[in-house]
Amino acid sequence: MRVIRAAITKPDKEPTSWCFAIIGQPARKVSRRTALKIVRARWHLEDTAFNQWVQHWNFAHVFRHTANALLAVLLLWTLAFDLLQLFIYRRLKRPRRPKDPTHTIRHLVEVMLREVATFARAHSLDGTARQ
């Protein structure tokens, strides 16, 4: 385990200090600056996740109110969101269009909703296919 303390300075603001730990054998080989970039990238993903969940995914209300249910829902949403972000940011080495990943995510959701609506229109409520 390696513990790193960093002071973040921004123009016209008081410096803030952060302390974080890195574990594993490669932890000793990572520079302090690279470690800080990794940690801040993770914070960016988490901030993006919570912001998008509330604004675009209607996740402002939790439907179960027990501690275990809340934890299970949050863990499932985190897993699903992280997998989606991994797909969006990696995109199989193709250039991302549009550049803002939020627009790409919205586009994917719109396409999925259209496909679900098309499927629902093609099938009646009793489960038989329409001609």
N, CA, C and O atoms as CSV, one atom per row, in Angstrom:
chain,resi,resn,atom,element,x,y,z
A,1,MET,N,N,0.847,-1.175,0.000
A,1,MET,CA,C,0.000,0.000,0.000
A,1,MET,C,C,0.893,1.239,0.000
A,1,MET,O,O,1.924,1.292,0.670
A,2,ARG,N,N,0.464,2.218,-0.766
A,2,ARG,CA,C,1.195,3.484,-0.835
A,2,ARG,C,C,0.207,4.613,-0.567
A,2,ARG,O,O,-0.846,4.687,-1.200
A,3,VAL,N,N,0.544,5.478,0.359
A,3,VAL,CA,C,-0.303,6.616,0.699
A,3,VAL,C,C,0.334,7.865,0.123
A,3,VAL,O,O,1.527,8.110,0.304
A,4,ILE,N,N,-0.474,8.655,-0.573
A,4,ILE,CA,C,0.029,9.873,-1.217
A,4,ILE,C,C,-0.805,11.050,-0.725
A,4,ILE,O,O,-2.030,10.970,-0.625
A,5,ARG,N,N,-0.123,12.126,-0.426
A,5,ARG,CA,C,-0.803,13.363,-0.047
A,5,ARG,C,C,-0.508,14.392,-1.125
A,5,ARG,O,O,0.641,14.566,-1.531
A,6,ALA,N,N,-1.552,15.074,-1.588
A,6,ALA,CA,C,-1.387,16.043,-2.673
A,6,ALA,C,C,-2.029,17.365,-2.278
A,6,ALA,O,O,-3.063,17.391,-1.611
A,7,ALA,N,N,-1.408,18.453,-2.694
A,7,ALA,CA,C,-1.985,19.786,-2.515
A,7,ALA,C,C,-2.442,20.273,-3.886
A,7,ALA,O,O,-1.643,20.367,-4.819
A,8,ILE,N,N,-3.721,20.579,-3.999
A,8,ILE,CA,C,-4.302,21.046,-5.257
A,8,ILE,C,C,-4.397,22.568,-5.187
A,8,ILE,O,O,-5.019,23.119,-4.278
A,9,THR,N,N,-3.785,23.233,-6.143
A,9,THR,CA,C,-3.852,24.698,-6.178
A,9,THR,C,C,-4.558,25.132,-7.452
A,9,THR,O,O,-4.313,24.605,-8.537
A,10,LYS,N,N,-5.443,26.111,-7.285
A,10,LYS,CA,C,-6.154,26.696,-8.419
A,10,LYS,C,C,-6.018,28.206,-8.315
A,10,LYS,O,O,-5.920,28.744,-7.212
A,11,PRO,N,N,-6.012,28.891,-9.447
A,11,PRO,CA,C,-5.893,30.353,-9.397
A,11,PRO,C,C,-7.022,30.978,-8.575
A,11,PRO,O,O,-8.181,30.580,-8.695
A,12,ASP,N,N,-6.681,31.935,-7.761
A,12,ASP,CA,C,-7.638,32.696,-6.948
A,12,ASP,C,C,-8.415,31.844,-5.951
A,12,ASP,O,O,-9.502,32.236,-5.526
A,13,LYS,N,N,-7.879,30.692,-5.573
A,13,LYS,CA,C,-8.538,29.851,-4.575
A,13,LYS,C,C,-7.506,29.347,-3.579
A,13,LYS,O,O,-6.318,29.244,-3.882
A,14,GLU,N,N,-7.987,29.040,-2.396
A,14,GLU,CA,C,-7.120,28.459,-1.377
A,14,GLU,C,C,-6.732,27.036,-1.797
A,14,GLU,O,O,-7.562,26.310,-2.344
A,15,PRO,N,N,-5.486,26.633,-1.548
A,15,PRO,CA,C,-5.105,25.256,-1.889
A,15,PRO,C,C,-5.863,24.250,-1.020
A,15,PRO,O,O,-6.142,24.500,0.153
A,16,THR,N,N,-6.183,23.126,-1.617
A,16,THR,CA,C,-6.822,22.038,-0.875
A,16,THR,C,C,-5.874,20.856,-0.858
A,16,THR,O,O,-5.107,20.651,-1.799
A,17,SER,N,N,-5.928,20.084,0.205
A,17,SER,CA,C,-5.043,18.920,0.283
A,17,SER,C,C,-5.883,17.647,0.281
A,17,SER,O,O,-6.976,17.597,0.846
A,18,TRP,N,N,-5.346,16.629,-0.365
A,18,TRP,CA,C,-5.999,15.341,-0.482
A,18,TRP,C,C,-5.026,14.266,-0.048
A,18,TRP,O,O,-3.817,14.382,-0.249
A,19,CYS,N,N,-5.567,13.224,0.546
A,19,CYS,CA,C,-4.762,12.071,0.923
A,19,CYS,C,C,-5.481,10.842,0.377
A,19,CYS,O,O,-6.680,10.672,0.599
A,20,PHE,N,N,-4.758,9.993,-0.331
A,20,PHE,CA,C,-5.375,8.791,-0.875
A,20,PHE,C,C,-4.360,7.661,-0.871
A,20,PHE,O,O,-3.154,7.890,-0.781
A,21,ALA,N,N,-4.864,6.444,-0.969
A,21,ALA,CA,C,-4.006,5.260,-0.930
A,21,ALA,C,C,-4.122,4.500,-2.241
A,21,ALA,O,O,-5.189,4.436,-2.852
A,22,ILE,N,N,-3.009,3.931,-2.655
A,22,ILE,CA,C,-2.964,3.068,-3.834
A,22,ILE,C,C,-2.456,1.718,-3.350
A,22,ILE,O,O,-1.495,1.642,-2.583
A,23,ILE,N,N,-3.111,0.656,-3.805
A,23,ILE,CA,C,-2.688,-0.670,-3.376
A,23,ILE,C,C,-2.224,-1.482,-4.575
A,23,ILE,O,O,-2.526,-1.147,-5.720
A,24,GLY,N,N,-1.502,-2.533,-4.306
A,24,GLY,CA,C,-1.010,-3.407,-5.362
A,24,GLY,C,C,0.460,-3.178,-5.644
A,24,GLY,O,O,1.028,-2.155,-5.262
A,25,GLN,N,N,1.060,-4.126,-6.306
A,25,GLN,CA,C,2.489,-4.061,-6.616
A,25,GLN,C,C,2.861,-2.862,-7.488
A,25,GLN,O,O,3.883,-2.232,-7.217
A,26,PRO,N,N,2.079,-2.508,-8.532
A,26,PRO,CA,C,2.456,-1.366,-9.373
A,26,PRO,C,C,2.359,-0.019,-8.653
A,26,PRO,O,O,2.797,0.997,-9.193
A,27,ALA,N,N,1.794,0.004,-7.449
A,27,ALA,CA,C,1.606,1.274,-6.742
A,27,ALA,C,C,2.924,1.997,-6.510
A,27,ALA,O,O,2.959,3.228,-6.511
A,28,ARG,N,N,3.989,1.268,-6.317
A,28,ARG,CA,C,5.290,1.898,-6.052
A,28,ARG,C,C,5.891,2.523,-7.312
A,28,ARG,O,O,6.734,3.415,-7.217
A,29,LYS,N,N,5.468,2.066,-8.482
A,29,LYS,CA,C,6.042,2.558,-9.735
A,29,LYS,C,C,5.318,3.783,-10.288
A,29,LYS,O,O,5.852,4.473,-11.156
A,30,VAL,N,N,4.114,4.060,-9.801
A,30,VAL,CA,C,3.306,5.167,-10.314
A,30,VAL,C,C,3.784,6.474,-9.687
A,30,VAL,O,O,3.968,6.563,-8.473
A,31,SER,N,N,3.981,7.479,-10.528
A,31,SER,CA,C,4.399,8.781,-9.995
A,31,SER,C,C,3.239,9.430,-9.238
A,31,SER,O,O,2.080,9.061,-9.426
A,32,ARG,N,N,3.563,10.394,-8.386
A,32,ARG,CA,C,2.519,11.083,-7.624
A,32,ARG,C,C,1.549,11.806,-8.552
A,32,ARG,O,O,0.338,11.778,-8.329
A,33,ARG,N,N,2.066,12.444,-9.575
A,33,ARG,CA,C,1.209,13.186,-10.511
A,33,ARG,C,C,0.259,12.227,-11.251
A,33,ARG,O,O,-0.922,12.530,-11.416
A,34,THR,N,N,0.776,11.078,-11.692
A,34,THR,CA,C,-0.067,10.095,-12.383
A,34,THR,C,C,-1.121,9.534,-11.440
A,34,THR,O,O,-2.274,9.355,-11.832
A,35,ALA,N,N,-0.733,9.257,-10.203
A,35,ALA,CA,C,-1.691,8.744,-9.219
A,35,ALA,C,C,-2.817,9.748,-8.983
A,35,ALA,O,O,-3.985,9.370,-8.894
A,36,LEU,N,N,-2.463,11.014,-8.884
A,36,LEU,CA,C,-3.483,12.047,-8.690
A,36,LEU,C,C,-4.411,12.128,-9.900
A,36,LEU,O,O,-5.619,12.304,-9.739
A,37,LYS,N,N,-3.863,12.001,-11.109
A,37,LYS,CA,C,-4.703,12.012,-12.314
A,37,LYS,C,C,-5.690,10.843,-12.302
A,37,LYS,O,O,-6.850,10.999,-12.684
A,38,ILE,N,N,-5.228,9.683,-11.865
A,38,ILE,CA,C,-6.091,8.502,-11.808
A,38,ILE,C,C,-7.226,8.725,-10.818
A,38,ILE,O,O,-8.387,8.452,-11.123
A,39,VAL,N,N,-6.889,9.221,-9.638
A,39,VAL,CA,C,-7.910,9.450,-8.612
A,39,VAL,C,C,-8.910,10.507,-9.068
A,39,VAL,O,O,-10.115,10.343,-8.874
A,40,ARG,N,N,-8.426,11.582,-9.668
A,40,ARG,CA,C,-9.328,12.641,-10.128
A,40,ARG,C,C,-10.206,12.157,-11.286
A,40,ARG,O,O,-11.351,12.591,-11.410
A,41,ALA,N,N,-9.687,11.268,-12.131
A,41,ALA,CA,C,-10.510,10.702,-13.206
A,41,ALA,C,C,-11.657,9.884,-12.617
A,41,ALA,O,O,-12.778,9.921,-13.125
A,42,ARG,N,N,-11.376,9.158,-11.560
A,42,ARG,CA,C,-12.440,8.392,-10.905
A,42,ARG,C,C,-13.484,9.328,-10.300
A,42,ARG,O,O,-14.683,9.072,-10.408
A,43,TRP,N,N,-13.040,10.402,-9.670
A,43,TRP,CA,C,-13.996,11.377,-9.127
A,43,TRP,C,C,-14.870,11.936,-10.240
A,43,TRP,O,O,-16.072,12.124,-10.054
A,44,HIS,N,N,-14.265,12.202,-11.402
A,44,HIS,CA,C,-15.029,12.732,-12.536
A,44,HIS,C,C,-16.134,11.749,-12.934
A,44,HIS,O,O,-17.271,12.155,-13.173
A,45,LEU,N,N,-15.799,10.464,-13.004
A,45,LEU,CA,C,-16.806,9.463,-13.362
A,45,LEU,C,C,-17.937,9.433,-12.338
A,45,LEU,O,O,-19.110,9.368,-12.705
A,46,GLU,N,N,-17.582,9.482,-11.043
A,46,GLU,CA,C,-18.613,9.442,-10.012
A,46,GLU,C,C,-19.488,10.692,-10.061
A,46,GLU,O,O,-20.710,10.595,-9.957
A,47,ASP,N,N,-18.876,11.859,-10.218
A,47,ASP,CA,C,-19.662,13.095,-10.313
A,47,ASP,C,C,-20.577,13.061,-11.531
A,47,ASP,O,O,-21.740,13.458,-11.453
A,48,THR,N,N,-20.050,12.588,-12.647
A,48,THR,CA,C,-20.849,12.471,-13.866
A,48,THR,C,C,-22.012,11.511,-13.639
A,48,THR,O,O,-23.135,11.773,-14.069
A,49,ALA,N,N,-21.737,10.404,-12.964
A,49,ALA,CA,C,-22.778,9.407,-12.719
A,49,ALA,C,C,-23.928,10.000,-11.919
A,49,ALA,O,O,-25.079,9.919,-12.348
A,50,PHE,N,N,-23.640,10.592,-10.771
A,50,PHE,CA,C,-24.718,11.111,-9.935
A,50,PHE,C,C,-25.474,12.236,-10.629
A,50,PHE,O,O,-26.698,12.315,-10.525
A,51,ASN,N,N,-24.764,13.101,-11.330
A,51,ASN,CA,C,-25.414,14.192,-12.055
A,51,ASN,C,C,-26.364,13.645,-13.124
A,51,ASN,O,O,-27.509,14.085,-13.224
A,52,GLN,N,N,-25.890,12.691,-13.919
A,52,GLN,CA,C,-26.735,12.136,-14.983
A,52,GLN,C,C,-27.887,11.318,-14.419
A,52,GLN,O,O,-28.987,11.357,-14.970
A,53,TRP,N,N,-27.667,10.580,-13.338
A,53,TRP,CA,C,-28.751,9.789,-12.765
A,53,TRP,C,C,-29.919,10.675,-12.359
A,53,TRP,O,O,-31.077,10.333,-12.596
A,54,VAL,N,N,-29.613,11.806,-11.751
A,54,VAL,CA,C,-30.678,12.691,-11.288
A,54,VAL,C,C,-31.320,13.438,-12.453
A,54,VAL,O,O,-32.545,13.545,-12.513
A,55,GLN,N,N,-30.512,13.957,-13.382
A,55,GLN,CA,C,-31.049,14.804,-14.446
A,55,GLN,C,C,-31.666,14.032,-15.604
A,55,GLN,O,O,-32.671,14.472,-16.163
A,56,HIS,N,N,-31.094,12.898,-15.978
A,56,HIS,CA,C,-31.524,12.234,-17.210
A,56,HIS,C,C,-32.126,10.844,-17.008
A,56,HIS,O,O,-32.797,10.338,-17.907
A,57,TRP,N,N,-31.907,10.220,-15.860
A,57,TRP,CA,C,-32.346,8.842,-15.671
A,57,TRP,C,C,-33.447,8.729,-14.614
A,57,TRP,O,O,-33.843,7.621,-14.253
A,58,ASN,N,N,-33.942,9.860,-14.119
A,58,ASN,CA,C,-35.034,9.872,-13.144
A,58,ASN,C,C,-34.710,9.024,-11.913
A,58,ASN,O,O,-35.546,8.251,-11.445
A,59,PHE,N,N,-33.510,9.172,-11.404
A,59,PHE,CA,C,-33.076,8.382,-10.254
A,59,PHE,C,C,-33.072,9.227,-8.978
A,59,PHE,O,O,-32.344,8.925,-8.033
A,60,ALA,N,N,-33.882,10.281,-8.954
A,60,ALA,CA,C,-33.927,11.135,-7.771
A,60,ALA,C,C,-34.696,10.464,-6.635
A,60,ALA,O,O,-34.539,10.842,-5.474
A,61,HIS,N,N,-35.517,9.482,-6.958
A,61,HIS,CA,C,-36.310,8.804,-5.939
A,61,HIS,C,C,-35.919,7.329,-5.899
A,61,HIS,O,O,-35.873,6.665,-6.935
A,62,VAL,N,N,-35.642,6.827,-4.712
A,62,VAL,CA,C,-35.330,5.407,-4.538
A,62,VAL,C,C,-36.632,4.700,-4.164
A,62,VAL,O,O,-37.365,5.160,-3.289
A,63,PHE,N,N,-36.911,3.591,-4.825
A,63,PHE,CA,C,-38.215,2.962,-4.709
A,63,PHE,C,C,-38.360,2.035,-3.509
A,63,PHE,O,O,-39.484,1.710,-3.126
A,64,ARG,N,N,-37.288,1.612,-2.920
A,64,ARG,CA,C,-37.321,0.830,-1.685
A,64,ARG,C,C,-36.588,1.631,-0.625
A,64,ARG,O,O,-35.622,2.335,-0.920
A,65,HIS,N,N,-37.047,1.521,0.596
A,65,HIS,CA,C,-36.492,2.395,1.622
A,65,HIS,C,C,-35.762,1.648,2.737
A,65,HIS,O,O,-35.530,2.221,3.801
A,66,THR,N,N,-35.398,0.400,2.522
A,66,THR,CA,C,-34.583,-0.292,3.518
A,66,THR,C,C,-33.116,-0.138,3.144
A,66,THR,O,O,-32.784,0.122,1.988
A,67,ALA,N,N,-32.255,-0.299,4.120
A,67,ALA,CA,C,-30.819,-0.105,3.875
A,67,ALA,C,C,-30.291,-1.090,2.836
A,67,ALA,O,O,-29.536,-0.695,1.948
A,68,ASN,N,N,-30.670,-2.360,2.929
A,68,ASN,CA,C,-30.177,-3.358,1.974
A,68,ASN,C,C,-30.694,-3.096,0.565
A,68,ASN,O,O,-29.951,-3.247,-0.405
A,69,ALA,N,N,-31.959,-2.703,0.444
A,69,ALA,CA,C,-32.521,-2.420,-0.883
A,69,ALA,C,C,-31.833,-1.217,-1.507
A,69,ALA,O,O,-31.503,-1.227,-2.693
A,70,LEU,N,N,-31.621,-0.192,-0.713
A,70,LEU,CA,C,-30.946,1.003,-1.218
A,70,LEU,C,C,-29.536,0.660,-1.690
A,70,LEU,O,O,-29.118,1.081,-2.768
A,71,LEU,N,N,-28.814,-0.095,-0.888
A,71,LEU,CA,C,-27.455,-0.488,-1.270
A,71,LEU,C,C,-27.465,-1.331,-2.543
A,71,LEU,O,O,-26.642,-1.116,-3.433
A,72,ALA,N,N,-28.382,-2.281,-2.636
A,72,ALA,CA,C,-28.451,-3.140,-3.824
A,72,ALA,C,C,-28.759,-2.327,-5.076
A,72,ALA,O,O,-28.139,-2.537,-6.119
A,73,VAL,N,N,-29.711,-1.402,-4.982
A,73,VAL,CA,C,-30.061,-0.577,-6.142
A,73,VAL,C,C,-28.874,0.286,-6.554
A,73,VAL,O,O,-28.552,0.374,-7.738
A,74,LEU,N,N,-28.228,0.917,-5.590
A,74,LEU,CA,C,-27.080,1.767,-5.915
A,74,LEU,C,C,-25.935,0.969,-6.531
A,74,LEU,O,O,-25.297,1.433,-7.475
A,75,LEU,N,N,-25.671,-0.221,-6.007
A,75,LEU,CA,C,-24.596,-1.041,-6.572
A,75,LEU,C,C,-24.929,-1.491,-7.995
A,75,LEU,O,O,-24.059,-1.487,-8.866
A,76,LEU,N,N,-26.183,-1.877,-8.234
A,76,LEU,CA,C,-26.574,-2.268,-9.591
A,76,LEU,C,C,-26.480,-1.098,-10.558
A,76,LEU,O,O,-25.973,-1.253,-11.669
A,77,TRP,N,N,-26.962,0.072,-10.147
A,77,TRP,CA,C,-26.882,1.256,-11.014
A,77,TRP,C,C,-25.431,1.635,-11.265
A,77,TRP,O,O,-25.074,2.024,-12.377
A,78,THR,N,N,-24.593,1.526,-10.240
A,78,THR,CA,C,-23.179,1.860,-10.411
A,78,THR,C,C,-22.528,0.915,-11.408
A,78,THR,O,O,-21.785,1.351,-12.288
A,79,LEU,N,N,-22.803,-0.370,-11.275
A,79,LEU,CA,C,-22.243,-1.346,-12.206
A,79,LEU,C,C,-22.716,-1.071,-13.632
A,79,LEU,O,O,-21.907,-1.044,-14.559
A,80,ALA,N,N,-24.008,-0.871,-13.810
A,80,ALA,CA,C,-24.539,-0.603,-15.151
A,80,ALA,C,C,-23.964,0.687,-15.723
A,80,ALA,O,O,-23.586,0.737,-16.893
A,81,PHE,N,N,-23.899,1.721,-14.905
A,81,PHE,CA,C,-23.389,3.002,-15.393
A,81,PHE,C,C,-21.906,2.899,-15.743
A,81,PHE,O,O,-21.473,3.431,-16.765
A,82,ASP,N,N,-21.120,2.216,-14.897
A,82,ASP,CA,C,-19.688,2.075,-15.185
A,82,ASP,C,C,-19.451,1.305,-16.478
A,82,ASP,O,O,-18.570,1.660,-17.261
A,83,LEU,N,N,-20.236,0.251,-16.704
A,83,LEU,CA,C,-20.096,-0.500,-17.955
A,83,LEU,C,C,-20.471,0.361,-19.156
A,83,LEU,O,O,-19.807,0.305,-20.192
A,84,LEU,N,N,-21.525,1.152,-19.025
A,84,LEU,CA,C,-21.915,2.045,-20.110
A,84,LEU,C,C,-20.828,3.084,-20.363
A,84,LEU,O,O,-20.490,3.358,-21.515
A,85,GLN,N,N,-20.275,3.668,-19.290
A,85,GLN,CA,C,-19.213,4.662,-19.449
A,85,GLN,C,C,-17.980,4.040,-20.100
A,85,GLN,O,O,-17.351,4.656,-20.961
A,86,LEU,N,N,-17.638,2.824,-19.689
A,86,LEU,CA,C,-16.491,2.150,-20.288
A,86,LEU,C,C,-16.702,1.995,-21.790
A,86,LEU,O,O,-15.791,2.250,-22.578
A,87,PHE,N,N,-17.899,1.579,-22.187
A,87,PHE,CA,C,-18.204,1.451,-23.610
A,87,PHE,C,C,-18.106,2.802,-24.310
A,87,PHE,O,O,-17.504,2.909,-25.379
A,88,ILE,N,N,-18.695,3.831,-23.710
A,88,ILE,CA,C,-18.720,5.155,-24.336
A,88,ILE,C,C,-17.311,5.713,-24.482
A,88,ILE,O,O,-16.948,6.199,-25.553
A,89,TYR,N,N,-16.514,5.648,-23.420
A,89,TYR,CA,C,-15.189,6.254,-23.467
A,89,TYR,C,C,-14.215,5.455,-24.333
A,89,TYR,O,O,-13.321,6.037,-24.947
A,90,ARG,N,N,-14.372,4.147,-24.391
A,90,ARG,CA,C,-13.455,3.322,-25.189
A,90,ARG,C,C,-13.877,3.265,-26.650
A,90,ARG,O,O,-13.033,3.397,-27.535
A,91,ARG,N,N,-15.140,3.077,-26.916
A,91,ARG,CA,C,-15.747,3.065,-28.253
A,91,ARG,C,C,-14.937,2.306,-29.306
A,91,ARG,O,O,-14.953,2.673,-30.480
A,92,LEU,N,N,-14.249,1.278,-28.905
A,92,LEU,CA,C,-13.516,0.435,-29.847
A,92,LEU,C,C,-12.588,1.244,-30.755
A,92,LEU,O,O,-12.456,0.946,-31.942
A,93,LYS,N,N,-11.958,2.254,-30.194
A,93,LYS,CA,C,-10.944,3.087,-30.851
A,93,LYS,C,C,-11.480,3.906,-32.014
A,93,LYS,O,O,-10.702,4.383,-32.840
A,94,ARG,N,N,-12.789,4.075,-32.093
A,94,ARG,CA,C,-13.356,4.960,-33.110
A,94,ARG,C,C,-13.506,6.344,-32.507
A,94,ARG,O,O,-13.681,6.465,-31.294
A,95,PRO,N,N,-13.442,7.391,-33.317
A,95,PRO,CA,C,-13.668,8.730,-32.775
A,95,PRO,C,C,-15.098,8.864,-32.252
A,95,PRO,O,O,-16.046,8.367,-32.861
A,96,ARG,N,N,-15.230,9.525,-31.147
A,96,ARG,CA,C,-16.532,9.676,-30.509
A,96,ARG,C,C,-17.251,10.877,-31.113
A,96,ARG,O,O,-16.709,11.982,-31.128
A,97,ARG,N,N,-18.452,10.671,-31.602
A,97,ARG,CA,C,-19.264,11.767,-32.123
A,97,ARG,C,C,-20.623,11.687,-31.475
A,97,ARG,O,O,-21.241,10.626,-31.566
A,98,PRO,N,N,-21.129,12.680,-30.849
A,98,PRO,CA,C,-20.452,13.945,-30.592
A,98,PRO,C,C,-19.367,13.770,-29.535
A,98,PRO,O,O,-19.295,12.737,-28.870
A,99,LYS,N,N,-18.533,14.781,-29.390
A,99,LYS,CA,C,-17.402,14.689,-28.468
A,99,LYS,C,C,-17.842,14.560,-27.016
A,99,LYS,O,O,-17.168,13.898,-26.226
A,100,ASP,N,N,-18.958,15.177,-26.651
A,100,ASP,CA,C,-19.439,15.105,-25.277
A,100,ASP,C,C,-20.073,13.738,-25.033
A,100,ASP,O,O,-21.061,13.407,-25.688
A,101,PRO,N,N,-19.537,12.929,-24.110
A,101,PRO,CA,C,-20.089,11.591,-23.881
A,101,PRO,C,C,-21.536,11.612,-23.398
A,101,PRO,O,O,-22.265,10.644,-23.613
A,102,THR,N,N,-21.967,12.691,-22.753
A,102,THR,CA,C,-23.352,12.774,-22.301
A,102,THR,C,C,-24.306,12.716,-23.484
A,102,THR,O,O,-25.350,12.069,-23.404
A,103,HIS,N,N,-23.962,13.386,-24.581
A,103,HIS,CA,C,-24.817,13.344,-25.771
A,103,HIS,C,C,-24.855,11.937,-26.354
A,103,HIS,O,O,-25.903,11.485,-26.817
A,104,THR,N,N,-23.729,11.247,-26.336
A,104,THR,CA,C,-23.691,9.880,-26.848
A,104,THR,C,C,-24.574,8.973,-26.006
A,104,THR,O,O,-25.299,8.135,-26.544
A,105,ILE,N,N,-24.518,9.135,-24.684
A,105,ILE,CA,C,-25.343,8.319,-23.796
A,105,ILE,C,C,-26.818,8.603,-24.054
A,105,ILE,O,O,-27.619,7.674,-24.153
A,106,ARG,N,N,-27.177,9.865,-24.163
A,106,ARG,CA,C,-28.572,10.210,-24.452
A,106,ARG,C,C,-29.018,9.591,-25.771
A,106,ARG,O,O,-30.131,9.076,-25.874
A,107,HIS,N,N,-28.152,9.642,-26.777
A,107,HIS,CA,C,-28.495,9.061,-28.076
A,107,HIS,C,C,-28.740,7.556,-27.942
A,107,HIS,O,O,-29.705,7.034,-28.500
A,108,LEU,N,N,-27.872,6.860,-27.207
A,108,LEU,CA,C,-28.064,5.421,-27.010
A,108,LEU,C,C,-29.394,5.137,-26.321
A,108,LEU,O,O,-30.104,4.208,-26.706
A,109,VAL,N,N,-29.737,5.927,-25.308
A,109,VAL,CA,C,-31.005,5.733,-24.604
A,109,VAL,C,C,-32.176,5.987,-25.547
A,109,VAL,O,O,-33.153,5.238,-25.523
A,110,GLU,N,N,-32.099,7.024,-26.376
A,110,GLU,CA,C,-33.172,7.304,-27.342
A,110,GLU,C,C,-33.349,6.149,-28.321
A,110,GLU,O,O,-34.477,5.764,-28.629
A,111,VAL,N,N,-32.250,5.598,-28.810
A,111,VAL,CA,C,-32.327,4.464,-29.740
A,111,VAL,C,C,-32.971,3.265,-29.049
A,111,VAL,O,O,-33.829,2.603,-29.631
A,112,MET,N,N,-32.560,2.982,-27.806
A,112,MET,CA,C,-33.145,1.857,-27.074
A,112,MET,C,C,-34.640,2.063,-26.855
A,112,MET,O,O,-35.420,1.125,-27.020
A,113,LEU,N,N,-35.051,3.277,-26.487
A,113,LEU,CA,C,-36.476,3.550,-26.276
A,113,LEU,C,C,-37.273,3.379,-27.564
A,113,LEU,O,O,-38.380,2.841,-27.539
A,114,ARG,N,N,-36.721,3.834,-28.691
A,114,ARG,CA,C,-37.404,3.650,-29.981
A,114,ARG,C,C,-37.576,2.172,-30.295
A,114,ARG,O,O,-38.636,1.751,-30.759
A,115,GLU,N,N,-36.540,1.386,-30.043
A,115,GLU,CA,C,-36.629,-0.045,-30.337
A,115,GLU,C,C,-37.646,-0.735,-29.437
A,115,GLU,O,O,-38.374,-1.617,-29.893
A,116,VAL,N,N,-37.706,-0.348,-28.166
A,116,VAL,CA,C,-38.702,-0.920,-27.257
A,116,VAL,C,C,-40.108,-0.537,-27.712
A,116,VAL,O,O,-41.010,-1.373,-27.701
A,117,ALA,N,N,-40.301,0.721,-28.112
A,117,ALA,CA,C,-41.618,1.166,-28.588
A,117,ALA,C,C,-42.019,0.423,-29.858
A,117,ALA,O,O,-43.177,0.032,-30.003
A,118,THR,N,N,-41.081,0.224,-30.777
A,118,THR,CA,C,-41.362,-0.516,-32.012
A,118,THR,C,C,-41.751,-1.956,-31.689
A,118,THR,O,O,-42.693,-2.496,-32.269
A,119,PHE,N,N,-41.027,-2.566,-30.769
A,119,PHE,CA,C,-41.331,-3.934,-30.357
A,119,PHE,C,C,-42.710,-3.998,-29.705
A,119,PHE,O,O,-43.487,-4.911,-29.982
A,120,ALA,N,N,-43.014,-3.031,-28.841
A,120,ALA,CA,C,-44.306,-3.023,-28.151
A,120,ALA,C,C,-45.456,-2.840,-29.135
A,120,ALA,O,O,-46.506,-3.462,-28.976
A,121,ARG,N,N,-45.273,-1.994,-30.153
A,121,ARG,CA,C,-46.327,-1.801,-31.161
A,121,ARG,C,C,-46.507,-3.053,-32.009
A,121,ARG,O,O,-47.618,-3.355,-32.444
A,122,ALA,N,N,-45.429,-3.779,-32.244
A,122,ALA,CA,C,-45.499,-4.966,-33.095
A,122,ALA,C,C,-46.139,-6.157,-32.386
A,122,ALA,O,O,-46.537,-7.121,-33.040
A,123,HIS,N,N,-46.244,-6.105,-31.072
A,123,HIS,CA,C,-46.812,-7.220,-30.312
A,123,HIS,C,C,-48.015,-6.719,-29.524
A,123,HIS,O,O,-47.971,-5.661,-28.897
A,124,SER,N,N,-49.081,-7.495,-29.568
A,124,SER,CA,C,-50.275,-7.097,-28.811
A,124,SER,C,C,-50.062,-7.413,-27.337
A,124,SER,O,O,-49.059,-8.023,-26.966
A,125,LEU,N,N,-51.002,-6.997,-26.501
A,125,LEU,CA,C,-50.866,-7.199,-25.063
A,125,LEU,C,C,-50.937,-8.665,-24.666
A,125,LEU,O,O,-50.392,-9.035,-23.626
A,126,ASP,N,N,-51.602,-9.528,-25.470
A,126,ASP,CA,C,-51.704,-10.941,-25.104
A,126,ASP,C,C,-50.489,-11.753,-25.550
A,126,ASP,O,O,-50.454,-12.968,-25.351
A,127,GLY,N,N,-49.494,-11.097,-26.152
A,127,GLY,CA,C,-48.251,-11.775,-26.496
A,127,GLY,C,C,-48.178,-12.306,-27.907
A,127,GLY,O,O,-47.147,-12.850,-28.301
A,128,THR,N,N,-49.246,-12.167,-28.686
A,128,THR,CA,C,-49.193,-12.645,-30.064
A,128,THR,C,C,-48.711,-11.534,-30.976
A,128,THR,O,O,-48.998,-10.359,-30.745
A,129,ALA,N,N,-47.988,-11.905,-31.998
A,129,ALA,CA,C,-47.437,-10.907,-32.923
A,129,ALA,C,C,-48.515,-10.408,-33.869
A,129,ALA,O,O,-49.371,-11.178,-34.305
A,130,ARG,N,N,-48.474,-9.119,-34.188
A,130,ARG,CA,C,-49.392,-8.529,-35.168
A,130,ARG,C,C,-48.808,-8.686,-36.559
A,130,ARG,O,O,-47.590,-8.747,-36.729
A,131,GLN,N,N,-49.667,-8.749,-37.535
A,131,GLN,CA,C,-49.223,-8.853,-38.933
A,131,GLN,C,C,-49.142,-7.506,-39.556
A,131,GLN,O,O,-48.787,-7.388,-40.729
